[in-house]
Amino acid sequence: MQFRAINRFLSFKSPVERDGRTARVYLGMLRIYLAIVTLLGVLLCAALYLAPPSAVLGFDAMPTFAAAMP
């Protein structure tokens, strides 16, 4: 039994499924990952808009900072 399991693990082709359960699981996981990445991107953009890095790092008091970064 272990040789069969190792052989199936090392095989590059996935077995053909009649009901496509594996494809549905991977598609569901892909949707979850894309939703997480999109949510993190939106949160990052909102954080940069609400708290600009120049203000957070203390560069807003420098008069030449805005001129150096047009």
C-alpha positions as CSV (number, residue, x, y, z in Angstrom):
1,M,0.0,0.0,0.0
2,Q,2.8,2.4,0.7
3,F,4.4,2.0,-2.7
4,R,1.1,2.8,-4.3
5,A,0.7,5.9,-2.2
6,I,4.2,7.1,-2.9
7,N,3.8,6.5,-6.6
8,R,0.5,8.4,-6.6
9,F,2.2,11.3,-4.7
10,L,5.0,11.5,-7.1
11,S,2.9,11.3,-10.2
12,F,2.6,14.5,-12.2
13,K,-0.8,13.9,-13.6
14,S,-3.9,14.1,-11.5
15,P,-6.4,11.3,-11.8
16,V,-9.5,12.0,-13.8
17,E,-12.5,12.5,-11.6
18,R,-16.0,12.0,-12.6
19,D,-17.6,14.6,-10.3
20,G,-14.7,17.2,-10.3
21,R,-14.6,17.6,-6.5
22,T,-10.9,18.5,-6.4
23,A,-11.3,21.2,-9.1
24,R,-14.2,22.7,-7.0
25,V,-12.1,22.7,-3.9
26,Y,-9.2,24.4,-5.6
27,L,-11.5,26.9,-7.2
28,G,-13.0,27.7,-3.8
29,M,-9.5,28.1,-2.3
30,L,-8.5,30.4,-5.2
31,R,-11.5,32.6,-4.6
32,I,-10.7,32.8,-0.9
33,Y,-7.1,33.7,-1.6
34,L,-8.1,36.4,-4.1
35,A,-10.7,37.8,-1.7
36,I,-8.0,38.0,1.0
37,V,-5.5,39.7,-1.3
38,T,-8.1,42.2,-2.5
39,L,-9.2,43.0,1.0
40,L,-5.6,43.5,2.1
41,G,-4.9,45.7,-0.9
42,V,-8.0,47.9,-0.2
43,L,-7.0,48.2,3.5
44,L,-3.5,49.2,2.5
45,C,-4.7,51.9,0.2
46,A,-7.2,53.2,2.8
47,A,-4.4,53.3,5.4
48,L,-2.1,55.2,3.1
49,Y,-4.9,57.7,2.3
50,L,-5.9,58.2,6.0
51,A,-2.3,58.2,7.4
52,P,0.2,59.3,4.8
53,P,3.7,57.9,5.3
54,S,5.2,61.4,5.4
55,A,3.0,62.3,8.4
56,V,3.6,59.0,10.2
57,L,7.4,59.2,9.8
58,G,7.5,62.9,10.7
59,F,8.6,64.3,7.4
60,D,5.6,66.6,7.1
61,A,7.3,69.3,9.2
62,M,10.2,69.5,6.7
63,P,9.5,72.3,4.2
64,T,11.6,70.7,1.4
65,F,10.0,67.2,1.6
66,A,7.1,68.1,-0.7
67,A,9.4,69.7,-3.2
68,A,11.6,66.7,-3.3
69,M,8.7,64.3,-3.9
70,P,6.4,65.9,-6.5
